[in-house]
Amino acid sequence: MSDVSPHIERLLGEALAPLEPPAHLVDRLEETLTSITELAAGELEAWELAAMRDPRHWVRPAAALVVGGSAATALVLLRARRRAKGSPATIGAVRENAESTLRDLGSEARRLLGDS
């Protein structure tokens, strides 16, 4: 019985090993998230404040805000993961990656809101 256990552990280790997606898939995901973020920003830009008096008009801006915010967040995390993959996992590197991610999030928010 003890002879089977290491064999099963090795098989499970091979089966559950993390796989990296192909580079073209990551690029395509990034393009899609960028496109969704820009479309949501365009929808919010076209939003007329006077029309918001009627609650029936709240659906599109609210959906654009949620979808665009989610896509922008996923895009920032995807870029941060890509950048963190090449750097060593030390405390300083983790802090640097966190600061860089926050800067990216801020610059992406300013870009989407039109404040350069």
N, C-alpha and C positions, 0 to 999 in steps of 0.2 A: 504494500500500500504506500509506503514511503517513497518507493521508486516512481510511482505515478504522479505524486504531488509536484515535484519539480518540473516534470514534463508539462503538466497542466498549467502551472504558473508561467512557464516559458511561452506556451501557446497563447495564453491569455495576454501576456505582455506584448507579444507580436500583434495580436488581433486588435488590441486597444491602444496601440501606439498612435500618437497624434500625427496627422497628415497635414502637410502644407498644401493649400490650394495652388493651382497653377497661376503664374504671374498674370496671364491674360484675364483670368477670372477676377483677380483682385483689381486690376485696372478697369475692367468692365463694371464692377461693383462701385468703384470710386466715381466713374463717369455717371452712372445711374443716380447715385446719391447726390452728386453735384447738380444734375439736371432737376431732380425733385426739389432740391433746396432752392434753386433759381426759379422754378415754376411757382413754388409757394411764396417766394418773396415778390414775384410779379403779381400774384393774386392779392397779396396784402397791400401792394403799392397801388393797385387799382381800386382799392377799397374806399368807398365814400362814407365819410363820417355822418353825413346827414341821413343816409339810408339806414343807419343803425338804430334809428328810433323804433323801427318795426322789428320785433324779435324773430320774425321769419327770415330776415336777412342775415342773421348771426351765424348760420350754419357754414357757409363757405369760408368766411374769414377764420372762424374757429377751427375748421378742418385744416385750412392752410397753415395756421399757426402750429397745430399739433403735428401734422405730417412734416412740415418744413423744419420744425424744431427737432423732431426725431431724426430726420435725415441729416441735418447739420451735425447733430451730436454723434451719430454713427460715423459720419465722415471724419470728424475730428479724432474719434477713437481709432478708426482704421489707419489714419495717417500717423497717429502717435504709436500705434502698435508696429507699423512698418519701420518707423524711425528707431524705436526701442529694440527692435530685433538685432540691430547691428552693434548696439552699445553693451558694455559689460553690466552685470547686475550688481552694482555696488550701491551703497546708500547715496553717495553723491550723484551717481547716474540716475537713480530713481527720482531724486529731488529735481535734477536737471530736466528729466523727461516730464515730470509733473508741471514744472514751471513753463516748459515749452508748450505743453498741451494747453495750459491756461492762456498763454499768449495767443496760440492759434485760435482758440475758442473766441477770445476777445476780438481778434482781427477779422475772423469770419463773421461775427455778429455785426461789427462796424461795417463790413463790406455789404452785408445783406440789408442793413438799415440805411445805407447810403452815406454814412458819416466817415469820410476818409481820414 
